[in-house]
Amino acid sequence: MTGEKASLPRYPSLRMPVDILFFFCCLLLVGDVLVPEIFGSGKTKDYPLWFWAGQQVLQGNALYPSDPNSYFDFIYPPLPAVLLAIPAWFGKVALYACLALLNVVAWWVTAQLSHAMTGSGRVPGQWLYFFSGLVTIGFVFDMFDLGQPNLVLMALMMYGFWSMQQQRPWMAGSMFALATAIKVFPVAVFPYLVWRKQWTALASMAVFLVVFLFVVPAPVRGFQHNIAELKTWYQGMVGASSEKGFGQRDEQNWSWVNQSIIAVTHRLTRPVNYNQDDPAKPVRTMNVVDLSFKQANLVVLAVSLLLGLGFLAVMPPAARRTAASDAEEIGILFCLMTVASPLARQYYFMWLFYPVTILMHRAVYDPRRGARALSWLVLALAGLLMCLSFPTFPKDLQAYGNNLLATFVIAAGLVWHILNPAKPDTSSSDVGAAVKASVANSQA
């Protein structure tokens, strides 16, 4: 895999204003997690669930009901519960603090690697760091407020791709496997590794998936118990799908909160109620045709196939790969992984941080004025679409997939850059050659 020589993420510095602002934001975000728990009535959202899962492991209780068709409180594989049990042993405050600090580290690593892996060959100024963080701050807030792991997953994936650039495929595969073992949708990187013939990273991912799913939980849960729980989890989460929904959260699957390709396609092709997340709301549909559940799934399959083939078509062959094209390629992959997940709520689009950062670098550093203007236009259009998620706008607009459309706009901008790469700037090499010639002549 070609790529720029990205340096390791630097540590924050109190001498840099943007880093001071980062510390201040982190202080507020961690406070949002801990203050209600320590001084209020307790932190809500997903945090009590994580504590419950950790306690189930500590007490040797079941994570899932024996019947796969029953409601699952915990919808993740057993590994996350085992990891949560460690800080949960010290109590809620310790667990919540650990999760908040983990998000702080993930936010920093994600930002550093995103800028280091744009392929622009430029070290961004502080204002560019600030701007890329500003436009995604809403998604970051969701990560802290809800307690969701998507930011951590992105940091793992970013570190995995950075490791591939540094010729460390075994480390890369282990990062991909860990992200997949926590929340399944990053498994979409698997076919990408196959297509790019990254066999070592692929083997590493397969090996470490076995380690994280079967080996690591076994000493804590027992080998047979863990196998049984994995089977129950798979049957209830992956193997179950019907007109009502999938993955244990029927009330969310077809509702406006889900902006995945699957959900938006079904809402447009079937008379499903996109207000089903709240029984008190009136039934609302938005389908333009009236297909059966099976026919709608065929449309989803066709759309997914077209997107996949289109992605393969724009990926440059090995002879034409550059650091910039690799960045754009992975950026598109992040876009597709986000919307290909069966459930893509608002916070899932945190994964657009890297594609947005790439476009910002193109908007600032591309030597072509037209390319810079196009990049800004793409970013502006995507930003306007995402703004439709603000509470001031009706949920009907979100039901049509405003974030999904924004993701496609960003991906289209990256596709344009892959198909229309900037010509290499040879001026610096020419100057270097002239200097060397001058030195040689003077020595002669």
Phi, psi and omega per residue, in radians:
M1 nan 2.134 3.115
T2 -1.370 2.811 -3.139
G3 3.043 2.871 3.125
E4 -1.310 2.753 3.104
K5 -1.376 1.430 -3.101
A6 -1.337 2.409 3.115
S7 -1.510 2.850 3.088
L8 -1.085 2.599 3.074
P9 -0.979 2.345 3.121
R10 -1.395 2.806 3.067
Y11 -1.413 2.628 3.083
P12 -1.075 2.606 -3.117
S13 -2.264 2.340 3.100
L14 -1.293 -0.065 3.100
R15 -1.530 -0.155 -3.098
M16 -1.906 2.155 -3.112
P17 -0.991 -0.662 -3.112
V18 -1.172 -0.549 3.098
D19 -1.270 -0.640 3.072
I20 -1.090 -0.717 3.094
L21 -1.117 -0.659 3.088
F22 -1.061 -0.813 3.107
F23 -1.036 -0.735 -3.115
F24 -1.116 -0.784 3.107
C25 -1.092 -0.720 3.123
C26 -1.111 -0.668 3.111
L27 -1.064 -0.767 3.120
L28 -1.153 -0.724 -3.095
L29 -1.213 -0.714 3.074
V30 -1.149 -0.641 3.081
G31 -1.084 -0.639 3.094
D32 -1.062 -0.484 3.137
V33 -1.483 -0.801 -2.954
L34 -1.580 -0.601 -3.075
V35 -1.049 -0.817 3.111
P36 -1.076 -0.566 -3.120
E37 -1.320 -0.668 -3.063
I38 -1.492 -0.719 -3.014
F39 -1.968 -0.180 -3.091
G40 -1.969 -2.641 -3.093
S41 -1.544 0.066 3.112
G42 1.987 2.478 3.118
K43 -1.253 2.380 -3.106
T44 -1.824 -2.550 -3.093
K45 1.110 -2.327 -3.053
D46 -1.563 -0.113 -3.059
Y47 -1.074 -0.802 3.093
P48 -1.052 -0.554 3.105
L49 -1.145 -0.715 3.127
W50 -1.131 -0.668 3.094
F51 -1.143 -0.737 3.111
W52 -1.043 -0.779 -3.131
A53 -1.099 -0.739 3.100
G54 -1.093 -0.712 3.127
Q55 -1.183 -0.599 3.084
Q56 -1.058 -0.700 3.111
V57 -1.188 -0.787 -3.121
L58 -1.086 -0.608 -3.109
Q59 -1.623 -0.011 3.110
G60 1.281 0.389 -3.130
N61 -1.587 2.911 -3.097
A62 -1.288 2.508 3.071
L63 -1.527 -0.473 -3.078
Y64 -2.270 2.692 3.041
P65 -1.179 2.751 -3.107
S66 -1.172 -0.484 3.125
D67 -1.620 2.027 -3.112
P68 -1.077 -0.335 -3.137
N69 -1.482 -0.125 3.108
S70 -1.373 2.940 -3.111
Y71 -1.284 2.286 3.085
F72 -1.678 2.194 2.976
D73 -1.284 -0.722 -3.118
F74 -1.881 2.049 -3.006
I75 -1.862 0.213 -3.124
Y76 -1.776 2.851 3.060
P77 -1.086 2.917 -3.088
P78 -1.086 -0.518 -3.063
L79 -0.957 -0.855 3.141
P80 -0.991 -0.649 3.129
A81 -1.132 -0.679 3.104
V82 -1.120 -0.723 3.117
L83 -1.179 -0.659 3.130
L84 -1.179 -0.458 -3.087
A85 -1.119 -0.497 -3.081
I86 -1.126 -1.000 3.096
P87 -1.264 -0.450 -3.137
A88 -1.136 -0.408 3.108
W89 -1.073 -0.488 -3.109
F90 -1.602 -0.030 3.097
G91 1.948 3.036 -3.070
K92 -1.111 -0.806 -3.071
V93 -1.069 -0.742 3.132
A94 -1.099 -0.747 3.138
L95 -1.127 -0.833 -3.100
Y96 -1.124 -0.683 3.106
A97 -1.122 -0.710 3.128
C98 -1.093 -0.778 3.140
L99 -1.147 -0.692 3.131
A100 -1.138 -0.778 3.132
L101 -1.168 -0.572 3.073
L102 -1.114 -0.680 3.076
N103 -1.168 -0.614 3.088
V104 -1.060 -0.872 3.137
V105 -1.081 -0.755 -3.121
A106 -1.106 -0.670 3.129
W107 -1.112 -0.780 -3.139
W108 -1.138 -0.809 -3.117
V109 -1.117 -0.743 -3.141
T110 -1.067 -0.786 -3.139
A111 -1.122 -0.792 -3.113
Q112 -1.099 -0.825 -3.109
L113 -1.222 -0.607 3.121
S114 -1.048 -0.763 3.129
H115 -1.286 -0.558 -3.118
A116 -1.300 -0.356 -3.018
M117 -1.980 0.485 3.126
T118 -1.438 -0.286 -3.109
G119 1.383 0.096 -3.132
S120 -1.378 -0.333 -3.099
G121 1.237 0.273 -3.090
R122 -2.110 2.487 3.022
V123 -1.529 2.019 -3.036
P124 -1.194 2.623 3.036
G125 -1.307 2.981 -3.073
Q126 -1.103 -0.608 -3.098
W127 -1.155 -0.542 3.118
L128 -1.254 -0.682 3.007
Y129 -1.008 -0.790 -3.103
F130 -1.113 -0.776 -3.046
F131 -1.170 -0.735 3.136
S132 -1.129 -0.588 3.083
G133 -1.292 -0.613 -3.093
L134 -1.135 -0.788 -3.049
V135 -1.253 -0.244 3.124
T136 -1.991 0.184 -3.043
I137 -1.120 -0.531 3.115
G138 -1.099 -0.714 3.105
F139 -1.181 -0.678 3.118
V140 -1.103 -0.740 3.097
F141 -1.011 -0.733 3.116
D142 -1.047 -0.663 -3.129
M143 -1.062 -0.774 3.137
F144 -1.280 -0.816 -3.031
D145 -1.164 -0.757 -3.111
L146 -1.453 -0.476 -3.068
G147 1.448 0.383 -3.125
Q148 -1.425 2.641 -3.038
P149 -1.623 0.148 -3.000
N150 -1.086 -0.568 3.093
L151 -1.189 -0.703 3.080
V152 -1.115 -0.723 3.117
L153 -1.075 -0.709 3.129
M154 -1.137 -0.705 3.098
A155 -1.059 -0.710 3.107
L156 -1.105 -0.770 -3.137
M157 -1.160 -0.722 3.114
M158 -1.080 -0.761 3.132
Y159 -1.146 -0.578 3.091
G160 -1.117 -0.806 3.129
F161 -1.209 -0.611 3.055
W162 -1.098 -0.702 3.109
S163 -1.098 -0.640 3.080
M164 -1.111 -0.692 3.094
Q165 -1.140 -0.508 3.138
Q166 -1.590 0.260 3.118
Q167 1.052 0.752 3.086
R168 -2.199 1.199 -3.020
P169 -1.158 -0.534 3.128
W170 -1.178 -0.685 3.054
M171 -1.130 -0.727 3.122
A172 -1.024 -0.849 -3.131
G173 -1.075 -0.650 3.126
S174 -1.159 -0.634 3.101
M175 -1.176 -0.747 3.098
F176 -1.082 -0.707 -3.125
A177 -1.172 -0.717 -3.137
L178 -1.116 -0.750 3.113
A179 -1.077 -0.719 -3.131
T180 -1.193 -0.642 -3.127
A181 -1.247 -0.327 3.101
I182 -1.535 -0.813 -3.138
K183 -2.571 2.127 -2.745
V184 -1.138 -0.502 -2.917
F185 -1.043 -0.417 3.065
P186 -1.134 -0.101 3.095
V187 -1.076 -0.264 3.114
A188 -1.089 -0.234 3.090
V189 -1.262 -0.324 -3.066
F190 -1.016 -0.936 3.124
P191 -1.109 -0.501 3.084
Y192 -1.108 -0.750 3.124
L193 -1.128 -0.623 3.093
V194 -1.120 -0.828 -3.091
W195 -1.113 -0.665 -3.138
R196 -1.517 0.098 3.067
K197 0.975 0.714 3.064
Q198 -1.556 1.242 -2.948
W199 -1.157 -0.654 -3.129
T200 -1.180 -0.792 3.091
A201 -1.093 -0.644 3.119
L202 -1.130 -0.796 3.110
A203 -1.117 -0.711 3.116
S204 -1.078 -0.753 3.133
M205 -1.085 -0.742 3.134
A206 -1.129 -0.771 -3.132
V207 -1.117 -0.813 -3.083
F208 -1.290 -0.415 3.006
L209 -1.094 -0.735 3.076
V210 -1.095 -0.738 3.131
V211 -1.082 -0.850 -3.051
F212 -1.277 -0.572 -3.105
L213 -1.500 -0.568 -3.012
F214 -2.004 -0.715 -3.000
V215 -1.439 -0.896 -3.054
V216 -1.063 -0.803 -3.132
P217 -1.271 -0.342 -3.003
A218 -1.015 -0.825 -3.136
P219 -1.100 -0.436 -3.099
V220 -1.582 -0.773 -3.047
R221 -1.722 -0.271 -2.999
G222 1.579 2.410 -3.025
F223 -1.073 -0.892 -3.108
Q224 -1.153 -0.696 3.116
H225 -1.088 -0.736 3.136
N226 -1.140 -0.709 3.103
I227 -1.070 -0.757 -3.132
A228 -1.119 -0.707 3.136
E229 -1.202 -0.673 3.076
L230 -1.075 -0.689 3.122
K231 -1.135 -0.783 3.115
T232 -1.092 -0.767 3.130
W233 -1.060 -0.784 -3.120
Y234 -1.101 -0.773 -3.126
Q235 -1.125 -0.682 -3.090
G236 -1.410 -0.518 -3.030
M237 -1.801 -0.803 -3.032
V238 -1.700 -0.677 -3.030
G239 -1.490 -0.092 -3.084
A240 -1.857 2.175 3.090
S241 -2.723 2.335 3.136
S242 -2.698 -3.100 3.117
E243 -1.096 -0.458 3.120
K244 -1.217 -0.629 -3.116
G245 2.713 -2.780 -3.082
F246 -2.717 2.853 3.007
G247 1.058 0.571 2.969
Q248 1.280 -0.015 -3.095
R249 -2.238 1.093 -3.062
D250 -0.994 -0.624 -3.067
E251 -1.203 -0.269 -3.133
Q252 -1.804 -0.408 -2.928
N253 -1.036 -0.841 -3.081
W254 -1.759 0.011 -3.067
S255 -1.375 2.973 -3.102
W256 -1.085 -0.371 -3.103
V257 -1.221 -0.363 -3.105
N258 -1.657 2.047 -3.076
Q259 -1.924 0.449 3.134
S260 -1.383 2.889 3.078
I261 -1.022 -0.750 -3.108
I262 -1.063 -0.877 -3.052
A263 -1.146 -0.833 -3.098
V264 -1.130 -0.696 3.112
T265 -1.082 -0.763 3.129
H266 -1.162 -0.656 3.120
R267 -1.153 -0.548 -3.135
L268 -1.458 -0.344 -3.046
T269 -2.001 -0.153 3.131
R270 -2.333 2.628 3.100
P271 -1.382 1.138 3.134
V272 -1.658 2.609 -3.123
N273 -1.421 1.964 -3.140
Y274 -1.518 0.095 3.006
N275 -1.787 0.242 -3.007
Q276 -1.212 -0.167 3.097
D277 -1.217 -0.299 3.118
D278 -2.339 1.858 -3.101
P279 -1.043 -0.385 -3.110
A280 -1.317 -0.294 -3.120
K281 -1.415 2.643 3.092
P282 -1.192 2.686 3.117
V283 -1.188 2.253 3.117
R284 -2.290 2.333 3.078
T285 -2.178 2.830 -3.088
M286 -2.511 0.269 -3.054
N287 -1.224 2.468 3.093
V288 -1.686 -0.301 2.989
V289 -2.340 2.975 -3.103
D290 -2.162 1.590 -3.125
L291 -1.854 2.844 3.044
S292 -1.362 2.955 3.117
F293 -1.033 -0.760 -3.137
K294 -1.151 -0.738 3.131
Q295 -1.136 -0.689 3.099
A296 -1.094 -0.677 3.099
N297 -1.131 -0.594 3.074
L298 -1.154 -0.644 3.074
V299 -1.125 -0.752 3.087
V300 -1.019 -0.776 -3.141
L301 -1.089 -0.741 -3.135
A302 -1.142 -0.770 3.120
V303 -1.080 -0.790 -3.139
S304 -1.101 -0.694 3.126
L305 -1.139 -0.750 3.124
L306 -1.103 -0.735 3.117
L307 -1.125 -0.735 3.140
G308 -1.129 -0.782 3.124
L309 -1.160 -0.663 3.091
G310 -1.098 -0.685 3.108
F311 -1.098 -0.774 3.124
L312 -1.110 -0.621 -3.093
A313 -1.173 -0.593 -3.094
V314 -1.562 -0.224 3.121
M315 -1.177 2.134 -3.076
P316 -1.219 2.589 3.052
P317 -1.139 2.914 -3.033
A318 -0.978 -0.636 -3.077
A319 -1.189 -0.399 -3.087
R320 -1.910 0.178 3.136
R321 -1.331 2.418 3.081
T322 -2.305 3.025 3.076
A323 -1.063 -0.672 -3.137
A324 -1.189 -0.786 -3.118
S325 -1.168 -0.614 3.082
D326 -1.096 -0.734 3.118
A327 -1.086 -0.816 -3.134
E328 -1.116 -0.666 3.116
E329 -1.092 -0.840 3.135
I330 -1.188 -0.598 3.071
G331 -1.051 -0.753 3.083
I332 -1.110 -0.717 3.108
L333 -1.021 -0.735 3.107
F334 -1.099 -0.697 3.085
C335 -1.056 -0.828 -3.094
L336 -1.190 -0.680 3.110
M337 -1.100 -0.616 -3.125
T338 -1.139 -0.848 -3.060
V339 -1.512 -0.242 3.094
A340 -1.402 -0.296 3.062
S341 -1.066 2.337 -3.122
P342 -0.970 -0.644 3.098
L343 -2.042 1.993 -3.130
A344 -2.195 1.485 3.095
R345 -1.338 3.110 -3.065
Q346 -0.901 -0.799 -3.027
Y347 -1.237 -0.292 3.100
Y348 -1.074 -0.493 -3.045
F349 -1.354 0.119 2.898
M350 -0.965 -0.490 -3.101
W351 -1.206 -0.135 3.068
L352 -1.394 -0.058 3.132
F353 -0.931 -0.843 -3.105
Y354 -1.199 -0.870 3.081
P355 -1.011 -0.676 3.114
V356 -1.130 -0.714 3.126
T357 -1.100 -0.687 3.098
I358 -1.057 -0.823 -3.132
L359 -1.124 -0.587 3.085
M360 -1.124 -0.714 3.091
H361 -1.119 -0.676 3.099
R362 -1.161 -0.654 -3.115
A363 -1.190 -0.421 -3.095
V364 -1.764 -0.725 -2.935
Y365 -1.879 -0.188 3.123
D366 -1.083 2.293 -3.085
P367 -1.218 -0.241 -3.101
R368 -1.636 2.217 -3.128
R369 -1.077 -0.738 -3.141
G370 -1.100 -0.690 3.126
A371 -1.156 -0.668 3.095
R372 -1.124 -0.784 -3.139
A373 -1.099 -0.718 3.124
L374 -1.097 -0.711 -3.141
S375 -1.098 -0.759 3.094
W376 -1.119 -0.670 3.128
L377 -1.104 -0.761 3.109
V378 -1.069 -0.803 3.137
L379 -1.099 -0.701 -3.138
A380 -1.145 -0.783 -3.138
L381 -1.116 -0.768 3.105
A382 -1.100 -0.696 3.125
G383 -1.115 -0.724 3.116
L384 -1.105 -0.716 3.110
L385 -1.110 -0.716 3.133
M386 -1.182 -0.538 3.128
C387 -1.112 -0.323 3.101
L388 -1.179 -0.155 3.078
S389 -1.417 -0.167 3.115
F390 -1.103 2.548 -3.085
P391 -1.026 -0.333 -3.129
T392 -1.208 -0.328 -3.136
F393 -1.704 2.599 -3.127
P394 -1.155 2.595 3.131
K395 -1.134 -0.364 3.128
D396 -1.018 -0.655 3.136
L397 -1.145 -0.697 3.124
Q398 -1.196 -0.515 3.129
A399 -1.065 -0.509 3.111
Y400 -1.385 -0.016 3.023
G401 1.525 0.972 -3.126
N402 -1.100 -0.720 3.110
N403 -1.240 -0.588 3.070
L404 -1.100 -0.784 3.108
L405 -1.123 -0.695 3.103
A406 -1.070 -0.677 3.116
T407 -1.124 -0.724 3.108
F408 -1.143 -0.648 3.104
V409 -1.101 -0.794 3.121
I410 -1.090 -0.786 3.130
A411 -1.086 -0.685 3.119
A412 -1.104 -0.679 3.075
G413 -1.087 -0.701 3.109
L414 -1.201 -0.650 3.082
V415 -1.057 -0.755 3.131
W416 -1.031 -0.726 -3.121
H417 -1.192 -0.606 3.094
I418 -1.148 -0.751 -3.095
L419 -1.350 -0.341 -3.123
N420 -2.252 1.174 -3.087
P421 -1.215 2.618 3.058
A422 -1.229 2.512 3.092
K423 -1.200 2.479 3.136
P424 -1.013 2.399 3.097
D425 -1.463 1.860 -3.079
T426 -1.616 0.008 -3.052
S427 -1.109 -0.703 -3.111
S428 -1.163 -0.681 3.122
S429 -1.203 -0.616 3.113
D430 -1.131 -0.731 3.107
V431 -1.090 -0.728 3.137
G432 -1.082 -0.728 3.121
A433 -1.130 -0.689 3.134
A434 -1.123 -0.718 3.119
V435 -1.097 -0.761 3.138
K436 -1.092 -0.729 3.128
A437 -1.106 -0.685 -3.139
S438 -1.133 -0.730 3.126
V439 -1.111 -0.733 -3.131
A440 -1.117 -0.721 3.136
N441 -1.128 -0.700 -3.130
S442 -1.180 -0.637 3.103
Q443 -1.188 -0.583 3.138
A444 -1.220 nan nan
